[in-house]
Amino acid sequence: MRILVLGGDGYLGWPTALHLSQCGHDVAVVDNFARRQYDFELGVESLVPIEPLQTRVAAWQSLTGRSLGTYVGDLTEADFTHHIIADFRPDAVVHFAEQRAAPYSMIDRKHAVYTQVNNVVGTLNLLYAIADLGRDIHLVKLGTMGEYGTPNIDIEEGWLDIEYKGRRDRVLYPKRPGSFYHLSKVHDSHNIEFACRIWGLRATDLNQGVVYGQQTPETTLDDRLATRFDYDAVFGTVLNRFVIQAVLGHPLTVYGDGGQTRGIIDIRDTVRCIQLACENPADRGEFRVFNQMTESMSVKQIAETVAECFPGDVRIDHLANPRVEREEHYYNVTHTRLLDLGLTPHLLSDTLITSLFEVAKRYAHRVRAESMRPTVNWRAAASPTNEAAPGTEGGA
């Protein structure tokens, strides 16, 4: 297959591109390097150093003999988006190219507006390009389990069969997102479903849980192929933060009581899920949803797992929660469709032992401990006169 990976320089986009290439597909990546610009803006960096895209691509070709195409540009520019679809003529488009951090979207008005314009407009331009140039192109779009929020009923895979006043219908599962970033993903889902229903496009919306891990079989071939390891309070995941705190001998900082439950998934399972979605496309006119997660754990349970797996003493501290979310809630997620396609999940405890602690120890000298403290408050509708400017506008 010919597969175009949007956001192919990012944490998930890069290892996904390598995995698809290793599987024998003809792959090209698209990026505008906005994610790298966010680091400059916030004064942080990936724990693991990452090479420029051109170096990464050259290293992959020299090691494997497989080439990766590259396009540099911005999905919010309609002409560029049209050009990459027309030029590469993909069978599938994997769409990672969005601002992905909830805290970033909640910094202030500028960051909220930037996140929604960047994410929603970029996806709309992509939908129009596919509708114009090839309606059989399969769109594989990265969503998030955060679209659902924490409802007091089971979370189904995208759709819900309902009965009301004696009548039945099938509707998109109700969404209650927890940030302006998550809201942008909800808008994307509705726009994509509309395009499938009206234009007959085919799309798979992958509502992914929190991803952990930094290594895949492809990225471990050479240090030049490494992907990101984000641990700061804005772009880092809670698990990465806990791992680094354990390695440094710092207490694990749990927000609130730690009862917030989330779906989680190993990065190796993420790239496999993308492969399965691409190789088993949706039907024409179908908007299908996969809940892309393998386990669910509370933040407190994640901290306890890190503490149990780490070969040393670990203390857990509780901080005031800067987010607005339920401390305790029901959380039961249906996630069978990817398992039915052949996914064999990895477990969190195995990944911690075999990978994350070793990576954190190797690069511990690069840690900026102050960046792990939360600075973004959900309750403050910040719109200061001199707002910090978001990173470079764009889709990746």
Buried (B, 14 or more C-beta within 10 A) or exposed (E): BBBBBBBBBBBBBBBBBBBBBBBEBBBBBBBBBBBBBBBEBBEBBBBBEBBEBEEBBBBBEEEBEBBBBBBBBBBBBBEBBBBBBEEBEBBBBBBBBBBBBBBBBBBBEBBBEBBBBBBBBBBBBBBBBBBEEBBEBBBBBBBBBBBBBBBEEEBBBBBBEEEEEEEEEEEBBEBEBBBBBBBBBBBBBBBBBEBBEEBBBBBBBBBBBBBBBBBBEBBEBBEBBBBBBBBBBBBBBBBBBBBBBBBEEBBBBBBBEBBBBBBBBBBBBBBBBBBBBBBBBBEEBBBBBBBBBBBBBBBBBBBBBBBEBBEEEBEBEBEEBBBEBBEEBEBEBEBEBBEEBEBEBBEBEEBBBEBBBBBBEEBEEBBEEEBBEBEBBBEEEBEEEEEEEBBBBBBB
